[in-house]
Amino acid sequence: MPFQERFNQIVKKTKPVSPLRMWINTLVFSVITFVLGSLYLFVRRGDFDLYIANKAFAFVSIILIGLSFALSGLCYFWDFVDTKIIYRKVLGLVGFYYSVIHIFVSLFLLPNKFPLPSWVLGHIPTMIFATLGLIIFIVMAVVSNDDVMHELGSKRWRQTLRVGYLAYIFVMIHFGLLKYNSWIAWSNSGKFDLPPLSLIEIIFAGIVVILRIILEIAIRRRRAARQAEAAEVQPEPQTQVQTDTETPPQE
Ligand code: HEM
C-alpha cells in the first residue's frame, strides 16, 4: 500500500484530539523524559547541576525529534503506535525547543565549562555540524506551520521535512565528535559503570536513521512493483491497435 494511503488510514483510526491537548501531552512526555535522563545522569555521575541538566536537555531533544521521525516508519510496519502518528509535528517542535535551551545554556550559562570564544574556536568541526543542524531545524519549524505547508503544497512540504534527517545526522556528528573519547574511555575502563548517556543517544539516533532507510527502501519497492503491474496491464490496447491495422477490414 502506498505510504500516503497507509497514513490516511492510520489518521482515520485516531480519535480527534485538540491541538492544546496534544501540546500538553507532549510537554508532559518531555518532562518525564527529562526526569528519566536526569536520574540516569545522577546515578551515573553522583551529582546534578546545570552542567548535567544541560546534557538532559540535549537528551530530551534527541529523543523527541527522533521519535517524531521514527513514527512514520513505526506506523508503516507495525500498528502498536498508530494512534500516536498525529504527534509527529508537536514532538518535533518540542524537541527543537529543548535543543534551543541546550544551546542557550551551553553558550551563555556555563562560561566555566565552555568559555567563549575559545571553546567554540577549539571545536570548529563540531560547531559547524551543530550550526548546520540548527539552521535546518529552524527552517523545518517555520515550514511546519499550516499556512506555509499550504503554500508549498503537500509534496514539496514532505520533501522539505525529509531534509530534517540530514539535520539529525549533523547533530549526531556534532555530539559524536564531542563524546567519542568518553565512549572509548568507558569501554576500556573494564568497570561495570553505566555507559555515557550520549552513547545511548547515538545508538537511539542510529536506529531512527536506519528505520528511515528501511522505510524508504520498502516504499520504493512497492512503488516499483505497482509500476510494473501497471505496465503489464497497459499493453493490451496497443496489441489491439496492431491487430486492427494488420487485419484487413471486413467487407
Ligand atoms: C550551535 C548549536 C549548539 C551548541 C553551541 C551546542 C553545544 C554543545 C556542547 C557544549 C555540548 C557538550 C556538552 C557536555 O559535554 O556536557 C553538546 C553536546 C550535545 N549536544 Fe549540542 N550544541 C548545539 C546544537 C545542538 C543541537 C541542535 C542538538 C540536538 C538537536 C544538540 C544535541 C547535543 C547532544 C545530544 C549532546 C550530548 C550531550 C551529552 O553529553 O550527553 N546540540 N552540545
py3Dmol code that shows the C-alpha trace and the ligand (Angstrom):
import py3Dmol

protein = """\
ATOM      1  CA  MET A   1       0.000   0.000   0.000  1.00  0.00           C
ATOM      2  CA  PRO A   2       1.395   3.477  -0.841  1.00  0.00           C
ATOM      3  CA  PHE A   3       2.683   5.451   2.134  1.00  0.00           C
ATOM      4  CA  GLN A   4       0.111   8.259   1.811  1.00  0.00           C
ATOM      5  CA  GLU A   5      -2.778   5.770   1.668  1.00  0.00           C
ATOM      6  CA  ARG A   6      -1.494   3.939   4.767  1.00  0.00           C
ATOM      7  CA  PHE A   7      -1.007   7.290   6.519  1.00  0.00           C
ATOM      8  CA  ASN A   8      -4.603   8.400   5.756  1.00  0.00           C
ATOM      9  CA  GLN A   9      -5.888   5.038   7.018  1.00  0.00           C
ATOM     10  CA  ILE A  10      -4.000   5.449  10.309  1.00  0.00           C
ATOM     11  CA  VAL A  11      -5.164   9.036  10.809  1.00  0.00           C
ATOM     12  CA  LYS A  12      -8.795   7.890  10.329  1.00  0.00           C
ATOM     13  CA  LYS A  13      -8.264   5.361  13.148  1.00  0.00           C
ATOM     14  CA  THR A  14      -7.169   8.009  15.650  1.00  0.00           C
ATOM     15  CA  LYS A  15      -9.703   9.768  17.859  1.00  0.00           C
ATOM     16  CA  PRO A  16      -9.787  13.544  17.364  1.00  0.00           C
ATOM     17  CA  VAL A  17      -7.516  15.299  19.878  1.00  0.00           C
ATOM     18  CA  SER A  18      -7.479  19.076  20.282  1.00  0.00           C
ATOM     19  CA  PRO A  19      -4.172  20.821  19.455  1.00  0.00           C
ATOM     20  CA  LEU A  20      -3.990  22.095  23.050  1.00  0.00           C
ATOM     21  CA  ARG A  21      -4.312  18.540  24.423  1.00  0.00           C
ATOM     22  CA  MET A  22      -1.550  17.375  22.044  1.00  0.00           C
ATOM     23  CA  TRP A  23       0.769  20.153  23.268  1.00  0.00           C
ATOM     24  CA  ILE A  24       0.026  19.365  26.914  1.00  0.00           C
ATOM     25  CA  ASN A  25       0.555  15.612  26.414  1.00  0.00           C
ATOM     26  CA  THR A  26       3.812  16.220  24.563  1.00  0.00           C
ATOM     27  CA  LEU A  27       5.093  18.680  27.167  1.00  0.00           C
ATOM     28  CA  VAL A  28       4.280  16.196  29.953  1.00  0.00           C
ATOM     29  CA  PHE A  29       6.054  13.468  27.984  1.00  0.00           C
ATOM     30  CA  SER A  30       9.088  15.743  27.524  1.00  0.00           C
ATOM     31  CA  VAL A  31       9.243  16.454  31.276  1.00  0.00           C
ATOM     32  CA  ILE A  32       9.087  12.699  32.027  1.00  0.00           C
ATOM     33  CA  THR A  33      11.914  12.141  29.515  1.00  0.00           C
ATOM     34  CA  PHE A  34      13.903  14.950  31.159  1.00  0.00           C
ATOM     35  CA  VAL A  35      13.418  13.432  34.624  1.00  0.00           C
ATOM     36  CA  LEU A  36      14.435   9.952  33.414  1.00  0.00           C
ATOM     37  CA  GLY A  37      17.535  11.339  31.651  1.00  0.00           C
ATOM     38  CA  SER A  38      18.435  13.374  34.751  1.00  0.00           C
ATOM     39  CA  LEU A  39      18.002  10.347  37.050  1.00  0.00           C
ATOM     40  CA  TYR A  40      20.246   8.295  34.798  1.00  0.00           C
ATOM     41  CA  LEU A  41      22.895  11.025  34.817  1.00  0.00           C
ATOM     42  CA  PHE A  42      22.610  11.412  38.591  1.00  0.00           C
ATOM     43  CA  VAL A  43      23.056   7.681  39.185  1.00  0.00           C
ATOM     44  CA  ARG A  44      25.994   7.581  36.783  1.00  0.00           C
ATOM     45  CA  ARG A  45      27.755  10.740  37.989  1.00  0.00           C
ATOM     46  CA  GLY A  46      26.547  11.082  41.603  1.00  0.00           C
ATOM     47  CA  ASP A  47      25.851  14.785  41.083  1.00  0.00           C
ATOM     48  CA  PHE A  48      23.342  17.120  39.446  1.00  0.00           C
ATOM     49  CA  ASP A  49      23.813  20.765  38.448  1.00  0.00           C
ATOM     50  CA  LEU A  50      23.182  22.994  35.411  1.00  0.00           C
ATOM     51  CA  TYR A  51      26.059  21.375  33.513  1.00  0.00           C
ATOM     52  CA  ILE A  52      24.399  17.971  33.904  1.00  0.00           C
ATOM     53  CA  ALA A  53      20.883  19.327  33.356  1.00  0.00           C
ATOM     54  CA  ASN A  54      22.176  20.678  30.042  1.00  0.00           C
ATOM     55  CA  LYS A  55      23.008  17.112  29.000  1.00  0.00           C
ATOM     56  CA  ALA A  56      19.443  16.123  29.950  1.00  0.00           C
ATOM     57  CA  PHE A  57      18.053  18.977  27.780  1.00  0.00           C
ATOM     58  CA  ALA A  58      20.097  17.676  24.847  1.00  0.00           C
ATOM     59  CA  PHE A  59      18.859  14.132  25.642  1.00  0.00           C
ATOM     60  CA  VAL A  60      15.172  15.189  25.504  1.00  0.00           C
ATOM     61  CA  SER A  61      15.820  16.981  22.221  1.00  0.00           C
ATOM     62  CA  ILE A  62      17.420  13.950  20.551  1.00  0.00           C
ATOM     63  CA  ILE A  63      14.724  11.574  21.835  1.00  0.00           C
ATOM     64  CA  LEU A  64      11.712  13.716  20.880  1.00  0.00           C
ATOM     65  CA  ILE A  65      12.987  14.715  17.432  1.00  0.00           C
ATOM     66  CA  GLY A  66      13.978  11.072  16.857  1.00  0.00           C
ATOM     67  CA  LEU A  67      10.524   9.806  17.881  1.00  0.00           C
ATOM     68  CA  SER A  68       8.892  12.379  15.626  1.00  0.00           C
ATOM     69  CA  PHE A  69      10.889  10.965  12.687  1.00  0.00           C
ATOM     70  CA  ALA A  70      10.531   7.323  13.726  1.00  0.00           C
ATOM     71  CA  LEU A  71       6.721   7.434  13.958  1.00  0.00           C
ATOM     72  CA  SER A  72       6.351   7.255  10.142  1.00  0.00           C
ATOM     73  CA  GLY A  73       8.366   4.033   9.948  1.00  0.00           C
ATOM     74  CA  LEU A  74       6.866   2.511  13.109  1.00  0.00           C
ATOM     75  CA  CYS A  75       3.307   3.126  11.856  1.00  0.00           C
ATOM     76  CA  TYR A  76       4.116   1.849   8.367  1.00  0.00           C
ATOM     77  CA  PHE A  77       5.476  -1.525   9.512  1.00  0.00           C
ATOM     78  CA  TRP A  78       3.579  -2.088  12.786  1.00  0.00           C
ATOM     79  CA  ASP A  79       0.366  -0.835  14.348  1.00  0.00           C
ATOM     80  CA  PHE A  80       1.192  -0.524  18.071  1.00  0.00           C
ATOM     81  CA  VAL A  81       1.743   3.273  17.897  1.00  0.00           C
ATOM     82  CA  ASP A  82      -0.728   4.078  15.112  1.00  0.00           C
ATOM     83  CA  THR A  83      -2.743   6.440  17.301  1.00  0.00           C
ATOM     84  CA  LYS A  84       0.397   8.486  18.020  1.00  0.00           C
ATOM     85  CA  ILE A  85       1.119   9.462  14.400  1.00  0.00           C
ATOM     86  CA  ILE A  86      -0.708  12.749  14.910  1.00  0.00           C
ATOM     87  CA  TYR A  87       2.001  13.734  17.434  1.00  0.00           C
ATOM     88  CA  ARG A  88       4.785  13.862  14.824  1.00  0.00           C
ATOM     89  CA  LYS A  89       4.759  17.622  14.384  1.00  0.00           C
ATOM     90  CA  VAL A  90       4.386  18.588  18.053  1.00  0.00           C
ATOM     91  CA  LEU A  91       7.058  16.085  19.144  1.00  0.00           C
ATOM     92  CA  GLY A  92       9.458  17.575  16.598  1.00  0.00           C
ATOM     93  CA  LEU A  93       8.705  21.142  17.682  1.00  0.00           C
ATOM     94  CA  VAL A  94       9.012  20.456  21.418  1.00  0.00           C
ATOM     95  CA  GLY A  95      12.270  18.558  20.746  1.00  0.00           C
ATOM     96  CA  PHE A  96      13.518  21.584  18.816  1.00  0.00           C
ATOM     97  CA  TYR A  97      12.668  23.938  21.718  1.00  0.00           C
ATOM     98  CA  TYR A  98      14.702  21.735  24.076  1.00  0.00           C
ATOM     99  CA  SER A  99      17.655  21.967  21.679  1.00  0.00           C
ATOM    100  CA  VAL A 100      17.347  25.780  21.825  1.00  0.00           C
ATOM    101  CA  ILE A 101      17.511  25.600  25.651  1.00  0.00           C
ATOM    102  CA  HIS A 102      20.555  23.298  25.369  1.00  0.00           C
ATOM    103  CA  ILE A 103      22.294  25.744  23.013  1.00  0.00           C
ATOM    104  CA  PHE A 104      21.478  28.774  25.172  1.00  0.00           C
ATOM    105  CA  VAL A 105      22.750  27.071  28.330  1.00  0.00           C
ATOM    106  CA  SER A 106      25.920  25.823  26.556  1.00  0.00           C
ATOM    107  CA  LEU A 107      26.774  29.221  25.103  1.00  0.00           C
ATOM    108  CA  PHE A 108      25.739  31.630  27.872  1.00  0.00           C
ATOM    109  CA  LEU A 109      25.194  29.952  31.235  1.00  0.00           C
ATOM    110  CA  LEU A 110      28.231  27.706  31.612  1.00  0.00           C
ATOM    111  CA  PRO A 111      31.215  30.012  30.984  1.00  0.00           C
ATOM    112  CA  ASN A 112      33.411  27.922  33.315  1.00  0.00           C
ATOM    113  CA  LYS A 113      32.794  24.775  31.283  1.00  0.00           C
ATOM    114  CA  PHE A 114      32.501  26.277  27.805  1.00  0.00           C
ATOM    115  CA  PRO A 115      34.282  29.672  27.795  1.00  0.00           C
ATOM    116  CA  LEU A 116      33.599  31.826  24.748  1.00  0.00           C
ATOM    117  CA  PRO A 117      35.066  32.269  22.230  1.00  0.00           C
ATOM    118  CA  SER A 118      37.939  29.883  22.996  1.00  0.00           C
ATOM    119  CA  TRP A 119      35.709  26.807  23.432  1.00  0.00           C
ATOM    120  CA  VAL A 120      33.940  27.326  20.105  1.00  0.00           C
ATOM    121  CA  LEU A 121      37.224  28.089  18.316  1.00  0.00           C
ATOM    122  CA  GLY A 122      38.713  24.914  19.742  1.00  0.00           C
ATOM    123  CA  HIS A 123      35.777  22.840  18.454  1.00  0.00           C
ATOM    124  CA  ILE A 124      35.197  24.210  14.951  1.00  0.00           C
ATOM    125  CA  PRO A 125      34.064  20.963  13.184  1.00  0.00           C
ATOM    126  CA  THR A 126      31.545  20.029  15.870  1.00  0.00           C
ATOM    127  CA  MET A 127      30.232  23.616  15.918  1.00  0.00           C
ATOM    128  CA  ILE A 128      29.846  23.657  12.113  1.00  0.00           C
ATOM    129  CA  PHE A 129      27.711  20.491  12.224  1.00  0.00           C
ATOM    130  CA  ALA A 130      25.725  21.800  15.217  1.00  0.00           C
ATOM    131  CA  THR A 131      25.050  25.108  13.427  1.00  0.00           C
ATOM    132  CA  LEU A 132      24.034  23.428  10.157  1.00  0.00           C
ATOM    133  CA  GLY A 133      21.705  21.106  12.067  1.00  0.00           C
ATOM    134  CA  LEU A 134      20.251  24.058  13.946  1.00  0.00           C
ATOM    135  CA  ILE A 135      19.635  26.078  10.752  1.00  0.00           C
ATOM    136  CA  ILE A 136      17.781  23.162   9.122  1.00  0.00           C
ATOM    137  CA  PHE A 137      15.701  22.614  12.262  1.00  0.00           C
ATOM    138  CA  ILE A 138      14.760  26.318  12.291  1.00  0.00           C
ATOM    139  CA  VAL A 139      13.632  26.062   8.635  1.00  0.00           C
ATOM    140  CA  MET A 140      11.643  22.936   9.467  1.00  0.00           C
ATOM    141  CA  ALA A 141       9.977  24.602  12.451  1.00  0.00           C
ATOM    142  CA  VAL A 142       8.911  27.505  10.189  1.00  0.00           C
ATOM    143  CA  VAL A 143       7.766  25.180   7.404  1.00  0.00           C
ATOM    144  CA  SER A 144       5.724  23.002   9.764  1.00  0.00           C
ATOM    145  CA  ASN A 145       3.320  25.938  10.108  1.00  0.00           C
ATOM    146  CA  ASP A 146      -0.020  25.099   8.389  1.00  0.00           C
ATOM    147  CA  ASP A 147      -0.072  28.249   6.195  1.00  0.00           C
ATOM    148  CA  VAL A 148       3.428  27.631   4.844  1.00  0.00           C
ATOM    149  CA  MET A 149       2.514  23.983   4.268  1.00  0.00           C
ATOM    150  CA  HIS A 150      -0.445  25.004   2.109  1.00  0.00           C
ATOM    151  CA  GLU A 151       1.693  27.437   0.139  1.00  0.00           C
ATOM    152  CA  LEU A 152       4.377  24.822  -0.530  1.00  0.00           C
ATOM    153  CA  GLY A 153       1.957  22.060  -1.438  1.00  0.00           C
ATOM    154  CA  SER A 154       1.990  18.772   0.436  1.00  0.00           C
ATOM    155  CA  LYS A 155       4.625  17.050  -1.765  1.00  0.00           C
ATOM    156  CA  ARG A 156       7.158  19.904  -1.503  1.00  0.00           C
ATOM    157  CA  TRP A 157       6.409  20.172   2.205  1.00  0.00           C
ATOM    158  CA  ARG A 158       7.129  16.484   2.774  1.00  0.00           C
ATOM    159  CA  GLN A 159      10.368  16.792   0.793  1.00  0.00           C
ATOM    160  CA  THR A 160      11.454  19.742   2.954  1.00  0.00           C
ATOM    161  CA  LEU A 161      10.720  17.821   6.120  1.00  0.00           C
ATOM    162  CA  ARG A 162      12.838  14.943   4.823  1.00  0.00           C
ATOM    163  CA  VAL A 163      15.865  17.275   4.903  1.00  0.00           C
ATOM    164  CA  GLY A 164      15.330  17.075   8.661  1.00  0.00           C
ATOM    165  CA  TYR A 165      17.041  13.687   8.610  1.00  0.00           C
ATOM    166  CA  LEU A 166      20.159  15.403   7.336  1.00  0.00           C
ATOM    167  CA  ALA A 167      19.981  17.808  10.288  1.00  0.00           C
ATOM    168  CA  TYR A 168      19.563  14.848  12.623  1.00  0.00           C
ATOM    169  CA  ILE A 169      22.676  13.227  11.168  1.00  0.00           C
ATOM    170  CA  PHE A 170      24.586  16.544  11.519  1.00  0.00           C
ATOM    171  CA  VAL A 171      23.613  16.644  15.192  1.00  0.00           C
ATOM    172  CA  MET A 172      24.773  13.027  15.608  1.00  0.00           C
ATOM    173  CA  ILE A 173      28.149  14.088  14.186  1.00  0.00           C
ATOM    174  CA  HIS A 174      28.114  17.168  16.487  1.00  0.00           C
ATOM    175  CA  PHE A 175      27.903  15.200  19.702  1.00  0.00           C
ATOM    176  CA  GLY A 176      29.676  12.121  18.288  1.00  0.00           C
ATOM    177  CA  LEU A 177      32.816  14.254  17.805  1.00  0.00           C
ATOM    178  CA  LEU A 178      32.479  15.718  21.294  1.00  0.00           C
ATOM    179  CA  LYS A 179      31.743  12.471  23.098  1.00  0.00           C
ATOM    180  CA  TYR A 180      33.656   9.813  21.194  1.00  0.00           C
ATOM    181  CA  ASN A 181      36.579   9.843  23.641  1.00  0.00           C
ATOM    182  CA  SER A 182      34.258   9.279  26.606  1.00  0.00           C
ATOM    183  CA  TRP A 183      32.731   6.241  24.860  1.00  0.00           C
ATOM    184  CA  ILE A 184      36.197   4.759  24.282  1.00  0.00           C
ATOM    185  CA  ALA A 185      37.230   5.522  27.875  1.00  0.00           C
ATOM    186  CA  TRP A 186      34.076   3.804  29.168  1.00  0.00           C
ATOM    187  CA  SER A 187      34.550   0.705  27.008  1.00  0.00           C
ATOM    188  CA  ASN A 188      38.232   0.445  28.025  1.00  0.00           C
ATOM    189  CA  SER A 189      37.590   1.044  31.728  1.00  0.00           C
ATOM    190  CA  GLY A 190      36.753  -2.601  32.403  1.00  0.00           C
ATOM    191  CA  LYS A 191      34.361  -1.471  35.175  1.00  0.00           C
ATOM    192  CA  PHE A 192      30.627  -2.139  35.351  1.00  0.00           C
ATOM    193  CA  ASP A 193      29.780   1.586  35.181  1.00  0.00           C
ATOM    194  CA  LEU A 194      26.653   2.722  33.344  1.00  0.00           C
ATOM    195  CA  PRO A 195      27.522   3.811  29.783  1.00  0.00           C
ATOM    196  CA  PRO A 196      27.580   7.554  28.998  1.00  0.00           C
ATOM    197  CA  LEU A 197      24.087   8.835  28.166  1.00  0.00           C
ATOM    198  CA  SER A 198      25.472  10.190  24.880  1.00  0.00           C
ATOM    199  CA  LEU A 199      26.339   6.604  23.839  1.00  0.00           C
ATOM    200  CA  ILE A 200      22.712   5.574  24.368  1.00  0.00           C
ATOM    201  CA  GLU A 201      21.666   8.680  22.399  1.00  0.00           C
ATOM    202  CA  ILE A 202      23.857   7.849  19.409  1.00  0.00           C
ATOM    203  CA  ILE A 203      22.537   4.251  19.323  1.00  0.00           C
ATOM    204  CA  PHE A 204      18.944   5.516  19.509  1.00  0.00           C
ATOM    205  CA  ALA A 205      19.586   8.107  16.770  1.00  0.00           C
ATOM    206  CA  GLY A 206      21.274   5.434  14.618  1.00  0.00           C
ATOM    207  CA  ILE A 207      18.177   3.216  14.913  1.00  0.00           C
ATOM    208  CA  VAL A 208      15.966   6.159  13.843  1.00  0.00           C
ATOM    209  CA  VAL A 209      18.084   6.739  10.731  1.00  0.00           C
ATOM    210  CA  ILE A 210      18.212   3.007   9.866  1.00  0.00           C
ATOM    211  CA  LEU A 211      14.425   2.754  10.242  1.00  0.00           C
ATOM    212  CA  ARG A 212      14.038   5.635   7.772  1.00  0.00           C
ATOM    213  CA  ILE A 213      16.358   3.926   5.266  1.00  0.00           C
ATOM    214  CA  ILE A 214      14.362   0.680   5.551  1.00  0.00           C
ATOM    215  CA  LEU A 215      11.107   2.634   5.121  1.00  0.00           C
ATOM    216  CA  GLU A 216      12.456   4.374   2.017  1.00  0.00           C
ATOM    217  CA  ILE A 217      13.510   1.014   0.509  1.00  0.00           C
ATOM    218  CA  ALA A 218      10.078  -0.511   1.272  1.00  0.00           C
ATOM    219  CA  ILE A 219       8.237   2.466  -0.268  1.00  0.00           C
ATOM    220  CA  ARG A 220      10.404   2.417  -3.416  1.00  0.00           C
ATOM    221  CA  ARG A 221       9.992  -1.358  -3.826  1.00  0.00           C
ATOM    222  CA  ARG A 222       6.217  -1.110  -3.561  1.00  0.00           C
ATOM    223  CA  ARG A 223       6.158   1.802  -5.980  1.00  0.00           C
ATOM    224  CA  ALA A 224       8.286  -0.170  -8.469  1.00  0.00           C
ATOM    225  CA  ALA A 225       6.027  -3.234  -8.047  1.00  0.00           C
ATOM    226  CA  ARG A 226       2.928  -1.101  -8.699  1.00  0.00           C
ATOM    227  CA  GLN A 227       4.506   0.477 -11.769  1.00  0.00           C
ATOM    228  CA  ALA A 228       5.470  -2.985 -13.078  1.00  0.00           C
ATOM    229  CA  GLU A 229       1.896  -4.189 -12.519  1.00  0.00           C
ATOM    230  CA  ALA A 230       0.509  -1.146 -14.314  1.00  0.00           C
ATOM    231  CA  ALA A 231       2.914  -1.704 -17.215  1.00  0.00           C
ATOM    232  CA  GLU A 232       1.738  -5.328 -17.542  1.00  0.00           C
ATOM    233  CA  VAL A 233      -1.867  -4.220 -17.795  1.00  0.00           C
ATOM    234  CA  GLN A 234      -1.122  -1.381 -20.267  1.00  0.00           C
ATOM    235  CA  PRO A 235       0.000  -3.227 -23.465  1.00  0.00           C
ATOM    236  CA  GLU A 236      -3.482  -4.668 -24.170  1.00  0.00           C
ATOM    237  CA  PRO A 237      -4.893  -1.701 -26.095  1.00  0.00           C
ATOM    238  CA  GLN A 238      -1.610  -1.497 -28.044  1.00  0.00           C
ATOM    239  CA  THR A 239      -1.947  -5.149 -29.163  1.00  0.00           C
ATOM    240  CA  GLN A 240      -5.496  -4.371 -30.102  1.00  0.00           C
ATOM    241  CA  VAL A 241      -4.411  -1.452 -32.297  1.00  0.00           C
ATOM    242  CA  GLN A 242      -1.751  -3.565 -34.005  1.00  0.00           C
ATOM    243  CA  THR A 243      -4.203  -6.399 -34.702  1.00  0.00           C
ATOM    244  CA  ASP A 244      -6.647  -3.875 -36.042  1.00  0.00           C
ATOM    245  CA  THR A 245      -4.160  -2.462 -38.507  1.00  0.00           C
ATOM    246  CA  GLU A 246      -2.933  -5.882 -39.572  1.00  0.00           C
ATOM    247  CA  THR A 247      -6.392  -7.297 -40.116  1.00  0.00           C
ATOM    248  CA  PRO A 248      -7.865  -6.128 -43.414  1.00  0.00           C
ATOM    249  CA  PRO A 249     -11.240  -4.539 -42.889  1.00  0.00           C
ATOM    250  CA  GLN A 250     -14.080  -6.978 -43.420  1.00  0.00           C
ATOM    251  CA  GLU A 251     -16.392  -6.104 -46.210  1.00  0.00           C
TER     252      GLU A 251
END
"""
ligand_1 = """\
43
HEM
C 25.159 25.902 17.822
C 24.453 24.995 18.409
C 24.942 24.081 19.511
C 25.864 24.280 20.513
C 26.686 25.519 20.782
C 25.956 23.063 21.287
C 26.791 22.850 22.364
C 27.039 21.632 22.935
C 28.015 21.372 23.959
C 28.898 22.426 24.600
C 27.967 20.057 24.244
C 28.844 19.298 25.247
C 28.022 19.124 26.500
C 28.784 18.396 27.590
O 29.877 17.892 27.364
O 28.241 18.304 28.682
C 26.954 19.468 23.416
C 26.588 18.150 23.443
C 25.426 17.676 22.886
N 24.598 18.374 22.034
Fe 24.834 20.260 21.413
N 25.067 22.159 20.779
C 24.434 22.738 19.706
C 23.442 22.176 18.943
C 22.781 21.006 19.266
C 21.530 20.556 18.721
C 20.717 21.325 17.659
C 21.243 19.371 19.322
C 20.046 18.468 19.177
C 19.067 18.600 18.327
C 22.337 19.051 20.210
C 22.443 17.882 20.948
C 23.523 17.560 21.730
C 23.686 16.285 22.417
C 22.705 15.119 22.380
C 24.874 16.368 23.141
C 25.479 15.290 24.036
C 25.090 15.622 25.474
C 25.738 14.688 26.477
O 26.865 14.964 26.930
O 25.114 13.672 26.830
N 23.241 20.071 20.171
N 26.402 20.457 22.637
"""
view = py3Dmol.view(width=600, height=400)
view.addModel(protein, "pdb")
view.setStyle({"model": 0}, {"cartoon": {"style": "trace"}})
view.addModel(ligand_1, "xyz")
view.setStyle({"model": 1}, {"stick": {}})
view.zoomTo()
view.show()
